[in-house]
Amino acid sequence: MPIRRDASTSRPRSPSIDILKKSLEVAGVNRRTFVNETGLSYEYVSRIFNSKVKFPAVRETLEKFAEVAQIDPMQFVEYQQLVSVLPESTRKLWAQLQRLGLSRQDFSNKVQISRTYMYEILRGDVPFPRNPEVIEKIAAAAEMPPESFSEYLAPVQDWAERNPGAIEQVFMNLLVSKMLLARGYATFESPAKEISDDMLKIFPPDERYEPWTRELFKAMGKKQLGVRQVADQAEVPERDVRLLLMGQVHSDDLPETVRKVKATFKLK
């Protein structure tokens, strides 16, 4: 749609104005209701509609406009521009927050890192983090496997210098994801698919796992959970969860961890 100039002003008229007006009309939402739903003043909304002020370019404002108008925010040019400049992993995170119905504020309160830093990540003011521990916290709060983000596997040499155990931790967690995918417990996209099937020989056959563990596999696949997310939600050591999922220990060896995991995921 070509950009028009309003007769009463030299400001370029955003095509998003007409998209919003038409969508509100189709949805049966009048201007007063729109004002009440968005929390903006009637005067400011009128100035937006009349191109007296610039159409908003704040992500959450545009998403609220789209919600009230019952359309996809990607119909707004301003929203497309905001999304296009974000790192790929940040775009993935925003898409997940939208699916979960979480606002930027809700998510930043939930994730266990600095709220200011989380805001900077979501705005694209800073690159998506490359520290695996930070990524795992973000992934856990977003209910995503950490390997969904390409940065999780990228800085291997840097991790080795700062924290040699990080490489083993990430790889072993990926092996669990590979096993879930290979045995049909999960279908989510993951770089774990690229790991050789020969590596799965370290896992016992399904029938050697206890029934509650197989039920946990199903829950992990359904909810797209990795080892870290299971450990965080159950508030147990990540290493304990990994050992149980890899069949290297029995329930009797880690009774308190097993009790908490069963209670968290309602397993028998």
Secondary structure, 3 states (H helix, E strand, C coil): CCCEECCCCCCEECHHHHHHHHHHHHHCCCHHHHHHHHCCCHHHHHHHHCCCCCCCCCHHHHHHHHHHHCCCHHHCHHHHHHHHCCCHHHHHHHHHHHHHCCCHHHHHHHCCCCHHHHHHHHHCCCCCCCCHHHHHHHHHHHCCCHHHCHHHCCCHHHHHHHCHHHHHHHHHHHHHHHHHHHCCCCCCCCHHHHCCHHHHHHCCCHHHCCHHHHHHHHHHHHHCCCHHHHHHHHCCCHHHHHHHHCCCCCHHHCHHHHHHHHHHHCCC
